[in-house]
Amino acid sequence: MPSTTVETPPQQDGVTLSHGLKQRHLSMIALGGVIGAGLFVGSGAGIAAAGPSIVVAYAISGLLVMLVMRMLGEMSAAYPSSGSFSAHAERAIGPWAGFTAGWSFWVLLCTAVGLEGIGAAKIVTGWLPGTPEWAWVALFMVVFCGANLAAVKNFGEFEFWFAALKVGAISLFLVLGGLAIFGVLPGTDSPGTANLTDFLPNGGEGLIIGLLASVFAYGGMETVTIAAAESENPVKGVASAVRTAMWRIALFYIGSMAVIVTLVPWDSKEVAEKGPYVAALDELGIPGAGQLMNVVVLVALLSAMNANIYGSSRIAYSLVQRGQGPKALGRVTSGVPRIAVLASSVFGFVCVLLSYWRPDDVFPWLLNMIGAVILVVWIFIAVSQLRLRARLDREAPEKLTVRMWAFPVLTWVALAGMVAIFVLMAREPDTRVQLYSTGGMTLFLAVVGYAWQRARAAQG
């Protein structure tokens, strides 16, 4: 039987998580959280494969993400929890589902912490050649681990200023790009539609590759629903973040892709070598564009590190509070689950070490294993929303301060879209291994979670 228990405020030995995040923190986390390293770093490969049709790819995947965030927002506003979708899956489907969704996402976030640290270190060693990458990664880890250990408001302040810089940079990029496209930027001729004529250069196959690349660029938007549980007004925070998700995705992702492919030929070597944003700024003849964009990418990577250390520690904490992990991870000191923060940071640094020690076998295996986790999480979100919405309509309609559009039609449309992406991943050699590796990890966690659920039920 699915669990119908309503989650009480998490606590450990009488100590609860603090509510140190202010509304301004949550608003900026929601605004800047969508501008991730995947947008700046990963979009080049999508453009190279799809050409100008990358705009369509980002629009399709963006629509799917909007539906997922709306579903997640509905549940998180009704049941605020640091466990977010993991807690919702347990409530809607059963403990094994919460266990599977939560621990798979924890592995994803911790591994991402390491990957973002490596990316940030590569940028810094480009400025300071001869310095060891691992030392920079260790420094970043110490800074963000320390900040998260001290108080949740430190995480909030870091993210507030990181997000402000990212939003400012990409807004300036969109303004300059728009002026250039309309021919009103001094010293720059408008490209018109010359770069858009070959809209599908690699046919439907290229569009599919671009679509798959764009889906995973949206990862990380879920953090705002985790953070909301530690804010002054969780329901208001979630509702505000979800309601503005549509224009944020349209402006920052789809808008910037449209500007890039209009300004720069899709097959330009600079798009792959320097990155699409740097290539576009170079096209405008702006001096120092490359270094300026490297600073923005560095901030995006550090922001993602900070957010993922926070998110992974709270997911682990919530799992322990629901009896699904080692009790030590749930210990709270001064409103912070410090053991969970340390464990998540250490796991991330181990991933970094594996990239140096075992770059040809263990590290690629780890990367493949987390490749499709975000899609697994989205499926749990959709199924949970289907079940919880019916329960809320029947038992507590007053909690539906955020409602999924055209329920249940659009929920089923989103599920169909997720299944279609799985099918597309199975068709592509590069993503097929990721799909199977993630499937193996998910199946293993589901079996362990179900065995734990049965054992707990047998104990009464």
Salt bridges, closest charged atoms under 4 A:
GLU74 OE1 - ARG389 NH1 2.77
GLU90 OE1 - ARG322 NH1 2.66
GLU133 OE2 - LYS122 NZ 3.39
GLU157 OE2 - ARG24 NH2 2.31
GLU157 OE2 - HIS25 NE2 2.68
GLU205 OE1 - ARG427 NH2 3.40
GLU230 OE2 - ARG314 NE 2.71
GLU232 OE2 - LYS22 NZ 3.84
GLU270 OE2 - LYS274 NZ 3.23
ASP282 OD2 - LYS274 NZ 3.07
ASP361 OD2 - ARG358 NH2 2.74
ASP393 OD2 - ARG389 NE 3.24
GLU395 OE2 - ARG394 NH2 3.70
GLU428 OE2 - ARG427 NH1 3.83
